[in-house]
Amino acid sequence: MYAKIVRIAPVAVLVTAGLLMAGPAATAAPQQDVTAVSVQQHRPAGKHGPYSSEKSCHSAGKKGQSQGHWRHYSCKYEQHKWWLYTS
């Protein structure tokens, strides 16, 4: 019986060590690429809309600017509708 314990003991030590080392790595949260997340948050510069009024166009422009979607915006009245241009 002592011979079986001597054979099993090293295996038990290796299994226990493996579980202890893999535990924190398995439960750790995956790292995210910060640049990939920030790129997805930004909307492309261009033409957005149409908006029913100049006020709603400017409101959307200010909101997008404050959220960092674009740096500059302007509202233009074209073909009986208001359009938001961003850059």
N, C-alpha and C positions, 0 to 999 in steps of 0.2 A: 504494500500500500504506500509506503514511503517513496518508492520509485515512481509511482503515478503522480504524486504531489510534486516531485522534483521536475517531472516533465511538463506538467500543467502550469506551474508557477511562472516560468518565463513568458509563456503565452498570455497568461492572465495579466501580467505586468504590461506587456506590449499593448494589449487590447485596452486596458485602462488608460494608459498614457495616450493612446490614439484618440480615445473618446474625450479626454480632458483637453487635448490640443485642438481637436476639431470642433468642440462645442462652441467656444466664443466666435470662431471664424464662421461657423454655420449660422449663428444667430445674428451676426453683425449686419447692419443695414448696408445695402449696396451703395457704392459711391456713385454720384451722378456728375456728369460733365456740366459745369456751370455755364459754359459758353453755349452748349446746345439748348439749355433751358432758356437762356436770355434771347437767343435767336428766335425761338418759337414764340416768344411773347411779343416781339415787334411785328407790327403789320407792315406790309410793303408800302412804300411811298407811291402816291398816285391819286386816282380819282375814286371817291367814295360817295355813295348816295344812291338815288336822289333824296332830298329832304323837302318837306312840304313848305317850310318857311326859312327865312334868313336866320331867325332866332334859333331854330332847331339845328341848323347847320353849324352856327357858331358854338352852340352848346356842345355838339359832338366833337368839334375841333378842339375846344378847350379841354374836354374830358380826355380825349386821346393824348393831347399834349401833356397833361398833368400825370397821366399814367405811363408816360415815356414811350408811347407808340410812334410818335413823330416829334420833330423839333419845331417845325413851322407848318402853318395851315392858312388857307384862304378859302372863302366861299364865293362862288360865282353863279350868277343866274343865267342859265342856258336852256333854251327850248322849253320855257315855262316851268323849269324846275331848278332847285338849288343844289349845287354840287360842291363837295368838299375836296379840295386839292391839298395834298400833304407832301412834305419833304423832310 
